Amino acid sequence: MIEIWGRSNAYNVQKVLWMLAELKLEFVHHDVGSNAGDLETSKFLKLNPHARIPVLKHDDAIVWESNSILRYLAACHSAGVLWPVDPGARSHAERWMDWELTKLQPDFIALFWGYYRTRPEARNQSEIESALRSCAQHMQKLDRQLEDQPYVAGGSFTMGDIPCAVCLYRYFEMGLAVEEPVHVLQWYQRLSQRSAYQQTIMQPFDELKGRLEY
Ligand SMILES: N[C@@H](CCC(=O)N[C@@H](CS)C(=O)NCC(=O)O)C(=O)O
């Protein structure tokens, strides 16, 4: 049995929900992170000592860190498709996953929290502009990667696309004027045709507007 902990509107939880939908796996969903203190209980800290979502439990295995969960699920359930078996081929997906965690995500979160989740009167305009510039540079890098191939790791959709594309819906829809590099846009349009992306990522997020609580 698969169990997932984490509210479904959280960026890192969405990656895992998208993967589960791609794999058409059944799971039990614990909607934690929605209330103050949810992640500080001794029960939850036994699952993830860092008090963060998402967490996955699959039989006896407990996995935290969203991209590690993606690797785990893809290796268990999609070897040769979402999880390339050849280490060299797999490294193309993995390097973009690591890049997302260390580069794209911090700047996108700064932008989304600084602009969308902060009430207009409390926003720091120069921080927003700085995050916007950084995100535009990241999108240009993705654009170059996608110039000659439809997906980040090559000719087919892999686990590598999930972390890099989880932000796109909010990036394009949060109400800021952002650049739309042509290959990123084409990739986004391809992903938008996947029912798993529609069900998990292309979902209303206005409950987060002006809300910093979680
Ligand atoms: N690097 C971690 C980050 C985990 C993280 O910061 N998760 C956020 C949600 S995206 C969280 O737990 N926030 C507390 C909450 O939502 O209550 C991962 O990728 O899983």
The ligand as an ORCA input file, in Angstrom:
! r2SCAN-3c Opt
* xyz 0 1
  N      13.321     19.825     -0.267
  C      12.071     19.377      0.305
  C      11.251     20.608      0.690
  C      10.016     20.225      1.454
  C       9.197     21.466      1.825
  O       9.740     22.517      2.159
  N       7.876     21.290      1.791
  C       6.970     22.367      2.120
  C       5.750     22.343      1.194
  S       6.219     22.599     -0.497
  C       6.485     22.180      3.561
  O       6.631     21.139      4.151
  N       5.858     23.229      4.106
  C       5.217     23.179      5.382
  C       3.710     23.112      5.238
  O       3.217     23.129      4.119
  O       3.017     23.035      6.262
  C      11.337     18.504     -0.714
  O      11.596     18.673     -1.908
  O      10.544     17.637     -0.315
*
